[in-house]
């Protein structure tokens, strides 16, 4: 259908705004991303010195299976104070289907590099 026809029908009140939107913008079929299996983390805390950074490097040397990362989110949800805006179940689901994602966090306190594969 032509944009002008839809807009004219909208002006004449023959269709609603939602119907006009659906006619103009056809909903896309959204497929989830590829399933992730492992999380690799690299954490560096500049103020703590070489010993702590070496411990963190050894602790996270092997990629974590995704099941442990998602379980950690569930445990964090029980013990940590989290805003009502944050839905940990949704974050867990997004993490499950986030293959080939990389996140870098750089602050004055720490440098964190997370890769999901």
N, C-alpha and C positions, 0 to 999 in steps of 0.2 A: 504494500500500500504506500502511496505517496505521502510525504511529510505534510504537504499543504492540505491534502484531503483530511488527514487525521487532525491537524490543527483547526481546520474549519469545523469539523464535527465537534471538537472540544469547545470552540467558541459558541456553537449552536446548542450546547448542552445535550447533545444526542449520545455522547459517551462520557464516561467519567475520566478523571485524571489518570487513575491507575490503568484503565483500559488503553488510553492513549499512550501511556508510557510503554506498556507491553507491546503495542503494535509498532511503535517506533524502535524501541530497543528490545530485540528478542533476547530472552535470557540465554546465557551461554552455559553449555554443559561443563561444569567445573569438575575436573578429575583430581583426586588427591595426588600428591607428589609420590616419588618412589620411596619405598619403605627403607628406612635406615636401620643398620644393624649395630654400629659401634659409634662411640663418642671418644675423641682424642682431645685431651686438654693439656695446655702448657701454661703454667702459672709462674710469674716472676715477681717477687716482692723486693724492690731495690733497697729499702731501708733495713731489712732484716739480715742482710749479710749472706755470705757464701753457704753456710751450713744449712739454713732454712731453705734456700733456693735449691740446693742439691737434694735435700729431702723431698721437696715438692716434685722435682724432676724425676726422681726414682719412683715416687708414689704414683705418678701419672704416666710412667714410661709405657705401659701397656694400655691399649685402647680398652675402654670400658664397654661391655655389652649394653645394648640399649635397655634391656630389662632392668639393669641396676640403676641406670640414669633415671628411668621412669619411677622406679621404686623409691629412689632418693627424693624425687619431687613429692611423692605421696607422704613420705615421712616428714619432709620439710613443712608440708601443709598442716600437719598435726601440731607441730611444736613452734613454728614461727608465726609471728603476728603478720598477717597479710591483709592488705586492703580488700574491701568488698568488690572492687573493680576487677581484681585479678582472679581468674578462674584457672586453677591449677590443672583441672581435668582437660580443659581446652589446650593449655600449654603442653601437657603430656601428649595429647593427640597430635598436635602440630609437630612436636619433636619426633614422634614416631614416623611421620611422613616427610621428613626434611632432609633427605639424602643430598649430598653434595652441597651442604651449607657450611659456611664459615663465618664465625663471629669473632671480632677483635675488640677488646675493651682496653683502653689505655687511660689510666688516671695517674694521679700523683702517688697513690698508695700501692698500686699493683698493675701489672700487665697480664691480661688473660687472653689466650687464643683457644677457641673451641672449634673443632672440625667434626662434622657429622658425616659418616660414610657407611 
